[in-house]
Amino acid sequence: MKTDIEHDMVYPIAGEELKADGNPDGQAMTNGEDSGAGVAHSHNNSKFSSIPGWGTDLARNRPRNMQPEEPHPIGAQEPLAEQVPKVEVFHSTERPGLTPLFGTSAPPSGMSGLLRRMAYKQSENDIRRWLMLLFSDRVNVVEGLGADLREGKIPNVFEEMGLRAEWQYNRAGLMRKAAATAVVFGLAAYVMGKRRR
């Protein structure tokens, strides 16, 4: 049952019975009948039949309870075998073991793997853990570029970083980023040059 508080009118859900105050006998009406008091509205109005989907919620000789007699079981019917790690998989120090499911497509390797291994020895509430994980991601990007060069593939950094799209759709933003990067590198070079003197 839906109530329109602003106009104090009650609209029944399709097929639901409604007792109308305007009905002197107090008999039940369905939403297909009109009391004349504006409480129930007719769904047989032809001016609405052109609207796509109009009347799809009307009861058309279907049972009120749409549940199947015997509900189908939900979820796995038998216990699933635990996933066995074939590569090194890190887990939090707050957990006694691995989660039931885990990814193995990118096992830890190189310097980034070493940093991740150190990070996962820290507690989750330790900022060092998260900083090491962020740094290991950046190191992994550089390792990926080196792996591409070793395989004879020259990485297209301009394309892979989305700079062509940035140049095409957000040129002003790209220029601001480039200027900010130049300022940071310029200041770093200035400070390092001053220290050498």
C-alpha positions as CSV (number, residue, x, y, z in Angstrom):
1,M,0.0,0.0,0.0
2,K,1.4,3.4,-1.0
3,T,0.3,6.6,0.8
4,D,0.6,10.0,-0.8
5,I,0.9,12.2,2.4
6,E,0.7,15.5,0.6
7,H,-2.8,14.8,-0.9
8,D,-3.8,12.2,1.8
9,M,-4.6,9.5,-0.8
10,V,-4.0,5.8,-0.6
11,Y,-3.0,3.9,-3.7
12,P,-3.2,0.1,-3.6
13,I,-0.6,-2.2,-5.0
14,A,-1.9,-4.1,-8.0
15,G,-4.4,-6.8,-7.0
16,E,-4.5,-5.7,-3.4
17,E,-7.8,-5.1,-1.8
18,L,-8.7,-1.7,-0.4
19,K,-11.4,-0.7,2.1
20,A,-12.6,2.7,1.0
21,D,-14.2,5.2,3.4
22,G,-16.4,6.3,0.6
23,N,-18.0,2.8,0.3
24,P,-21.1,2.7,2.6
25,D,-21.1,-1.1,2.8
26,G,-17.4,-1.2,3.8
27,Q,-16.9,-3.9,1.1
28,A,-13.5,-4.5,-0.3
29,M,-12.6,-3.0,-3.6
30,T,-9.7,-3.9,-5.8
31,N,-7.6,-1.3,-7.6
32,G,-9.5,-2.0,-10.8
33,E,-12.6,-0.5,-9.3
34,D,-13.3,3.2,-8.8
35,S,-15.2,4.4,-5.7
36,G,-15.9,7.8,-7.2
37,A,-14.1,9.3,-4.2
38,G,-10.8,9.3,-6.1
39,V,-9.3,6.7,-3.7
40,A,-8.7,3.8,-6.1
41,H,-7.8,4.5,-9.7
42,S,-8.7,2.4,-12.7
43,H,-5.9,0.7,-14.5
44,N,-8.1,0.1,-17.6
45,N,-7.8,3.6,-18.7
46,S,-7.0,3.6,-22.4
47,K,-5.0,6.8,-22.4
48,F,-2.2,5.1,-20.5
49,S,-2.1,1.9,-22.6
50,S,0.4,3.5,-25.0
51,I,3.0,3.8,-22.2
52,P,5.6,1.0,-22.5
53,G,5.2,-1.3,-19.6
54,W,1.9,0.0,-18.4
55,G,-0.1,-2.5,-16.4
56,T,2.7,-5.1,-16.2
57,D,2.1,-5.3,-12.4
58,L,-1.6,-6.2,-12.8
59,A,-2.8,-9.6,-11.5
60,R,-3.5,-11.7,-14.6
61,N,-4.7,-15.1,-13.2
62,R,-1.5,-15.7,-11.4
63,P,-1.3,-17.0,-7.8
64,R,-0.8,-14.4,-5.1
65,N,2.2,-16.3,-3.7
66,M,4.8,-16.6,-6.4
67,Q,7.2,-18.7,-4.3
68,P,7.8,-22.2,-5.7
69,E,6.4,-25.0,-3.6
70,E,9.9,-26.3,-2.8
71,P,12.4,-23.5,-2.7
72,H,15.6,-24.2,-4.6
73,P,18.7,-24.4,-2.4
74,I,21.0,-21.4,-2.4
75,G,24.8,-21.6,-2.5
76,A,27.2,-24.5,-2.6
77,Q,25.6,-27.8,-1.7
78,E,28.9,-29.5,-0.7
79,P,32.0,-28.0,0.8
80,L,34.5,-26.7,-1.7
81,A,38.1,-27.8,-1.6
82,E,40.4,-25.1,-0.2
83,Q,42.5,-23.3,-2.8
84,V,46.1,-24.4,-2.5
85,P,48.8,-21.7,-3.1
86,K,51.3,-22.6,-5.8
87,V,53.2,-19.3,-5.4
88,E,54.0,-17.1,-2.5
89,V,50.8,-15.4,-1.2
90,F,51.0,-12.7,1.4
91,H,48.4,-12.4,4.2
92,S,47.8,-9.9,7.0
93,T,49.3,-10.4,10.4
94,E,45.8,-10.0,11.8
95,R,44.7,-13.2,10.0
96,P,45.8,-16.7,11.1
97,G,46.1,-17.9,7.5
98,L,45.1,-17.3,3.9
99,T,41.7,-16.2,2.9
100,P,39.5,-18.8,1.2
101,L,40.1,-17.2,-2.2
102,F,43.2,-15.4,-3.4
103,G,44.9,-14.3,-6.6
104,T,48.0,-15.9,-8.0
105,S,48.4,-14.2,-11.4
106,A,51.1,-11.7,-10.2
107,P,53.3,-13.4,-7.7
108,P,55.8,-11.2,-5.8
109,S,59.2,-10.9,-7.5
110,G,62.2,-8.6,-7.5
111,M,62.7,-5.6,-5.4
112,S,58.9,-4.9,-5.3
113,G,58.3,-8.4,-3.9
114,L,60.9,-7.8,-1.2
115,L,59.3,-4.6,-0.2
116,R,55.8,-6.2,-0.1
117,R,57.3,-9.1,2.0
118,M,58.6,-6.5,4.5
119,A,55.3,-4.6,4.4
120,Y,53.2,-7.6,5.2
121,K,55.2,-8.3,8.4
122,Q,53.8,-5.0,9.7
123,S,50.4,-4.6,11.3
124,E,47.5,-3.1,9.3
125,N,47.4,-0.1,11.5
126,D,51.0,0.7,10.9
127,I,51.6,3.5,8.4
128,R,54.9,2.0,7.3
129,R,53.0,-1.0,5.9
130,W,50.9,1.1,3.6
131,L,53.8,3.4,2.5
132,M,55.9,0.4,1.7
133,L,53.0,-1.2,-0.3
134,L,52.5,2.1,-2.3
135,F,56.3,2.4,-2.9
136,S,56.5,-1.3,-4.0
137,D,53.8,-0.6,-6.6
138,R,55.9,2.2,-8.1
139,V,59.0,0.0,-8.1
140,N,56.9,-2.7,-9.8
141,V,56.1,-0.2,-12.6
142,V,59.8,0.4,-13.2
143,E,60.5,-3.3,-13.1
144,G,57.8,-3.8,-15.7
145,L,59.5,-1.2,-18.0
146,G,62.8,-3.0,-17.5
147,A,61.2,-6.4,-18.3
148,D,59.7,-4.9,-21.5
149,L,63.1,-3.6,-22.6
150,R,64.8,-7.0,-21.9
151,E,62.3,-8.7,-24.1
152,G,63.0,-6.2,-26.9
153,K,59.7,-4.4,-26.5
154,I,59.9,-0.6,-26.3
155,P,57.2,0.6,-24.0
156,N,55.0,3.4,-25.3
157,V,54.8,5.3,-22.0
158,F,53.0,8.2,-23.6
159,E,50.1,5.9,-24.7
160,E,50.1,3.7,-21.6
161,M,49.8,6.6,-19.2
162,G,46.9,8.0,-21.2
163,L,48.7,11.2,-22.1
164,R,47.3,11.2,-25.7
165,A,43.7,11.2,-24.3
166,E,44.7,13.7,-21.7
167,W,46.1,16.0,-24.4
168,Q,43.0,15.6,-26.5
169,Y,40.3,16.0,-23.8
170,N,42.0,17.8,-20.9
171,R,44.8,19.9,-22.3
172,A,44.8,22.6,-19.6
173,G,44.9,20.0,-16.8
174,L,47.8,18.2,-18.5
175,M,49.7,21.5,-18.8
176,R,49.2,22.2,-15.1
177,K,50.4,18.7,-14.2
178,A,53.5,19.2,-16.4
179,A,54.2,22.6,-14.9
180,A,53.9,21.2,-11.3
181,T,56.2,18.3,-12.2
182,A,58.8,20.6,-13.7
183,V,58.7,22.8,-10.6
184,V,59.2,19.8,-8.3
185,F,62.1,18.4,-10.4
186,G,63.6,21.9,-10.7
187,L,63.5,22.5,-6.9
188,A,65.0,19.0,-6.3
189,A,67.8,19.7,-8.8
190,Y,68.4,23.1,-7.2
191,V,68.6,21.6,-3.6
192,M,70.8,18.8,-4.7
193,G,73.1,21.2,-6.6
194,K,73.4,23.5,-3.5
195,R,74.3,20.6,-1.3
196,R,77.2,19.5,-3.6
197,R,78.8,23.0,-3.3
